[in-house]
Every structure is written in C-alpha cells, then in structure tokens.
Amino acid sequence: MVAEQVDVVVVGAGLAGLVTARQLTRGGRSVRVVEARDRVGGRTYDRVLDDGTRVELGGQWIGPTQDRIAALAAELGLPTFPTYNQGENLLDLAGRQKRYKGAIPMINPVVMADVGQAQARIERLARRVPLDAPWDDPRADVLDSQTVETWIRRNVASRPARDLLRLGVQAVFAAEARDISLLHFLFYVHAGTSFDSLLSTARGAQEQRFLDGPQEVSVRMAAELGDAVWLEAPVRSIRQDDHGVAVTTDRGEVLGAYAVVAVPPTLAGRISYDPLLPAARDQLTQRMPMGSVIKVHVRYDEPFWRGDGLTGQATSDRGAVRVTFDNSPSDGSSGTLLAFIEGAEARHWSAQDPADRHRVVIADLVRYFGRRAGNYAEIVEQDWSTEEWTRGCYGAHLAPGVWTAYGPALRTPCGRIHWAGTETASVWTGYLDGAVRSGERAASDLTALLGATSAPGSAP
Amino acid sequence: MVAEQVDVVVVGAGLAGLVTARQLTRGGRSVRVVEARDRVGGRTYDRVLDDGTRVELGGQWIGPTQDRIAALAAELGLPTFPTYNQGENLLDLAGRQKRYKGAIPMINPVVMADVGQAQARIERLARRVPLDAPWDDPRADVLDSQTVETWIRRNVASRPARDLLRLGVQAVFAAEARDISLLHFLFYVHAGTSFDSLLSTARGAQEQRFLDGPQEVSVRMAAELGDAVWLEAPVRSIRQDDHGVAVTTDRGEVLGAYAVVAVPPTLAGRISYDPLLPAARDQLTQRMPMGSVIKVHVRYDEPFWRGDGLTGQATSDRGAVRVTFDNSPSDGSSGTLLAFIEGAEARHWSAQDPADRHRVVIADLVRYFGRRAGNYAEIVEQDWSTEEWTRGCYGAHLAPGVWTAYGPALRTPCGRIHWAGTETASVWTGYLDGAVRSGERAASDLTALLGATSAPGSAP
C-alpha cells in the first residue's frame, strides 16, 4: 500500500463528497475520494425490484428552489418526473378517516384554525432565523432553550392539532418533537423555505422524483472521477501537520494538501484525529444524532388506489406507518406504496422480527387503502439506523442548547480539514440540494486556498 | 503480537473497569484490562504541585450514602478527610455579594422562598423516578419532553431564584439547564439522594476528600492486578461470535469469553463493532454527550481566606468561575483554591489563550476573596473536554427524549459485550460511587454467566 499525494482527499462518496471532488477536478486539482461502502451515493440508494422497477431506498425527492441539485441533474442528463399526486389524500386522525384534496385537510374547523395559527407563527419565527448563523437570532436564547414539543404544548390548544404538528415534525426529521430544539426546527424550516414547503408534494419538497433514481446522480459523478474513487475504504484516522494531511483507510493511506470530510457529523466524530480536534468540534459531533427511519416499499401488480381516486398519500396519528406515498414507476406499469416508519415507531420496530414488522405495515396500508393492500407482490425494507456508514436518517438533528453553544464548529475548518455534507448546508440542509450546496462550498473554499498556496501539482 | 484467551476483557482502567476486573479476579476468573491512556484512573487524576502537595484534577469527593466507594477505599486502606468547610460561604448574585453560613444563603426572602418551593418540588418529583428504569415514571412522557430550563422558567418567578437554580444545574452537570431533559435531571437527583445532597458539602456529595488522592484507589487496584492491565492500548474494534470476543488494541488483540466496556458512552460509540451493535445502542451513544468543565487549581503560600472566616466556597451568577472550593492539603500547610469553569463558560474558555483564561480566573477569585487572591504561586488547569479518552466531564447527560426512547439500551448487554461506567449506574450515577457500583454489577452479571457456561480456565 503506497501512499500518494493529491491536492484534496475527500472522505465520503455521497452527493456532497462527489460534488466536492468533481468541482475540484474540473478546476484542475487532483483528488482522491475514499468511501467506506462498496457503492457510492451515501444516503441515496436505489434498488431494482423483482419486476424490474426501481425504487428509492434513501433520499429521493427534488422540489422548487432546490436549484443546485436541479442544475447538477440537468447537467448530468438526468430527468425528473412528478411524484404521483392526482386525486385525494387520506387523513386518519383521532380515530376518523377523511379524504381531502390539496395540502390542507378539511377536518373540524376549530382544529384547522388551531393548526393554521400555529403554522403561521412557525413560518413567521422561522423567517427571522439567520441561515448562516442560527445562534445570532435575537431570540436564540429562548428558542434554543426549549423543545418543539414544549412549544406545541404551549401554543396549540386542541389535541388533534397538536398531533398533526407532531406528525409534521416526524415526517420532516424522522424524530420526535421532544427530541428537537425549537431553534433547530425553525432554522431547518427556513433553510427549506417554509414548513408548508417541507410538507408539500405539489410545489413542495416532495414534488419530483428522478426517472433513473437519485443514486444515479452520484453514480454518474463517480464514473467521471473514475479511479479517483476508492470504494470499501473506510477512514480510520486523519493526521495533519503544516504541510498536509494523511488519511488512513482500510485500503491504505492517502496524502493530500487538504481533506474534506463529507460524512454525517456523528460518523465524522468517530474518526481518530491527530492532532485532536478542538473541544468545540468534538463536543458538537457528540450532539448531532441521526434520525430514525425505516423506508418500506410494498409492490402491487397495479396502483389500485389510483382507481379509487387516491393519491396514495396518507397521514395518520397512529400505527407504525403514519405517512405514505405512491412510489410507482413513472409509467404506472405497476404499483408501489412507500410506507414510512419514523421516529419513535422506527426505534421500536427496528428491533422487532421482520415478519411482525411486515404484518403491521400491511395492516396499516389496509387501514388506509382497503383490503387490496393486503395482496402484495413484494416488500422491501431499508432501516437506515442499522447501516454502519450512516447510522440513521434522514439526517442529524440538534437538541436544545447545541446551536447556541457549538454552532460555529459545524463549518469552521480544523486546520487542513474542511467539513461538507448536507448537515453543513445553510440552504436546504438535510436534503439532496443541501448536500450539493455543501460540496460546492467546500470546493470553492479549497480552490481559493489551493490557489493561494501552490499551483496544481506543485506539492510542498 | 500474540492473541490470548481470558475469561473477560475489560475495556477501560477507570474505577468501573478496575472494580470489574478486581472482583472477577478474586472470584477466580482471568481478566485483561486494556486502557488507552498511559495511566489508570480515568476521570480521577491527581497531580503533585511544585510545593509537593497533591491536587485532584478530576473527580474527587465522597459523601454520605456513597457506600460502595467508601467500602472500597476502606478495604484498600485509603483514608478520607473533611473538605474544608469552616466559616462562611460567599454568594455573589445579582450584583451583590453576601456571606452566609450553612447550605442556605440568607438573601432576599422572596427569592429564598421562590428557590425553596422550587427545590421542594424538585425533590418531590425526583423521589418518584424509578432508578432502574426512569422511562417507567408515570409522567415520563411529560418530564422527558422538556428541558430543565423550560421547567425553571415555568415554575420559578424571580430572576435571581432562576439564576441560583441554573447555577445548581451547572455545578452538578457541567452543562446548562437547557441542555438537559427534566426527566434526566430528576433521575440524577434521585440517584444521588436529593438535589440538596448533590449541592452540599456538609452531609452532601462534597463532604470528604481522599488523603492520598482519589486516583490512588485505581492505582492500588491496578497494582493488585499487575500484568493484567495493559496501558497505552486503545481499543479500536471488538468482534464477537457465539464463542467469545476479540478485542483489538494498539498493543495487540485479546481474546476472551466476554467483554466489559467501561468507558463513557460517547467513547464506547466510537469503537468499531463486528457484528454491528443494534440500532438502539448505537443511537443511544449518539445521544449521550459529555459535559464541559475546566478545573483550575490556584496555589497560594497559605489559605488566607480562612483567616477571613471564609470556607473558600463561593457561588456566583457571573464570571468564568462561578463555583469555588478550598482544595488545600489536609494539614493546611499551603492554600489552594479550586476554581470551576463549567458549562457554557467552559465551552467558551476552552478555546481561548491560556494566559487570558488565567487572567479571568484570577480576576474572579479576587472578586470573591480579595486582593490577596491575585498573589498566587502556581496555577494548574485540567480541561477535560480536550482529553482524547474522556472528551468532557463530569459525565454524560441526556437531552429530552433520550431516556424514553433509548433507556433500556444503556445497560442491556449486546451479545457478549457488557456495559459499565458511572453512566450505567442507577445509584450515584455520575459519581465515583456510581462507577464502583457499575463495576460490581458487571462483575456479578459475568460471574453468573461464566459460572453457568464453563469453569475458569476451561476455554471453549
């Protein structure tokens, strides 16, 4: 195993790392991407079902104002298509099931008024959170001292309205309202435009899907980078001195002028650093846990719910599966329901027997879509909390006190080590678009640094 | 590097790990203790100052009902002596400085009534939290949905009273009231008898010190264990199968029937496990961050504050140093003030220039104890957040949502891997006594398992 010298060693071949590497390569810099898995794409991961259709086991959607992932996909020639959204949605709340059209369920007007005023207040508070420095919000001290659950209990009167808001939080974070700092919630909402946008299909974060699957974005970038990408090369340690970095992987050591670590913060914190990282950075990564989600795809011979005038989108305050989508192929040649098990339900069901888990998933789908939902052809699960190189999805969340105490450590480079990954984005953080933006930022920062220190190839 | 076979491999030579190893050894079992540092004692660590007196840079006190550390110290022949507590304490609150005797400062009676009712409610709520399963508290859902800060703001009217309670939380956890779940706070209080007990010197958790220093407890146990303790052997990975465990350290691999991991949870989470640990365990260790504390010892030729009728114990709502103690040698032959920088102040000051940090420490001591505090002979700091093999002190705390979602994963063994360390104790968790208790529990559990499976020495 011979050490080598590149301009930048990129840790992680997810979207963020590959965007970093691609942009640097295009600027004439040499890179080496080291990836722990035997595949690229990180939290995007597609799989072909028995009938040949492709489903998205990880991050999958793209929506309005997600301009950087859109531009990248367009450049790579990867088209998108609308998430199936025709007909009525289902709401199963407080023991009653309703069908409704559009984003707002027509339930009890008192409840809807309660939800409406809460959402309006959320949007108003969120707009003021500075995206580059949430800790600079004038009310940061108050907002970062409480959980979202505390805010809900104090500001929302009716129980169904509270449950609807909790569901919204679970759907966005794959965590519970009690796990999350109100300041972090508001920052995240602002970074994704609005709470309404995060929750919406039409004109929202779930608007479009990738025809060839979202992982293909990474696959294409990796193909461009060729031999520069090492798979099955988990990083164990990173040394640095005044001259460069040495990244030790299971496939050998890579030397570079700089490193970009583009993995979830909790995994970045498990790498051994020499010299040690500053206390603020280490204590930050002790405080950025990943959410909990199991994505379950259930395939049917046809998308039968469409014939019933249903979008396939259900929301419920009970059951293991509380959010569903129609994840059928674009031509509707077969039918696939995407059932999300999120937050507390995911933590519980992760440890259960698969057969039991399948049973409750199907029971929930039958409750939403009728008896035909019981007659499925295939079921495929992806439990992100059991993935060694992710350890939870969709992303990291921050408990109270973390932004105000440790915020600046999220992006501040530690010597020659820079940080990327969707958690480090200030726009669309937690989304594919945030991952792309974080990679672009890291590449720009390093281009400036490399330009200032040495010409390409002139290693110190 | 030849692999070997022992009954139990113990990871970590702090109090918990050494107690585990000692008890197993006395029961006729073979052990190997692997320790990352070049010393034993973990979060207990003593140092001899220039004048030959010893100071405690880590955990240091022992108090009533801490029976297991007391028994161990007695058995090892290590005497204790009372923390200096004669005279009056200082309280610097809301811009005014008061002297008072005993545990309760005589300030504004309205404020004292406010603090008193809050503390009474805390004690009442805490007594109900089940020590072995805080998540079983009938009100766990409500208590684990909010921060301590939320509770203080809702239940304490006056600002000085709120500040006093926040100070109490900082002093106990080296973290802020906003960082901590109310349920965790109440559990911790119950585990240490009462909030009053945690905060008190006389008849409280700060009552006694070790004449030879607390680290000596570990040094004596390690001496008994002899060659069974490997220093400078950080553990990188643990494999297990039906027959045993293989623990890989920088000094080689150790094979055993079982392993006990007796390091802080956040460090246990950085070890690589094969097979992977269950999601619940990994996600738990993503959610148990360490507190932030810098212990500063300032030595003087004599304990001059004693002549002024002061105990050396000051409490303040401002400054870098908000809690102090007299940490002079038992014979008072010289004077040492112990200045705590805790929580948010520690996070800030950890990153500053040492000279600047020393300046603010001394300025705070002068504010409390007068001009003579500026005339010091020696200053020694210990910043636990910069220690690679601790990464913060005093211990781990839990944010809202963690106990209720992940509680059982704290002590449940993962196959042949068991867990010890003060964070796993249900009595005096976070204290020396909790560490001893956790080691005793782990040793008992393993003795039962080993007895049931094979006689000592009869390796599979």
Interface residues (C-beta under 8 A of the other chain):
Chain A: D144 S145 Q146 T147 E149 T150 R153 A175 E176 A177 R178 D179 R236 T266 G269 R270 L276 P278 A279 A280 D282 Q283 Q286 R287 M288 P289 M290 S292 A344 R347 S350 A351 D383 S385 T386 E388 R391 G392 A399 P400 G401 V402 T404 A405 Y406
Chain B: D144 S145 Q146 T147 E149 T150 R153 A175 E176 A177 R178 D179 R236 T266 G269 R270 L276 P278 A279 A280 D282 Q283 Q286 R287 M288 P289 M290 S292 A344 R347 S350 A351 D383 S385 T386 E388 R391 G392 A399 P400 G401 V402 T404 A405 Y406
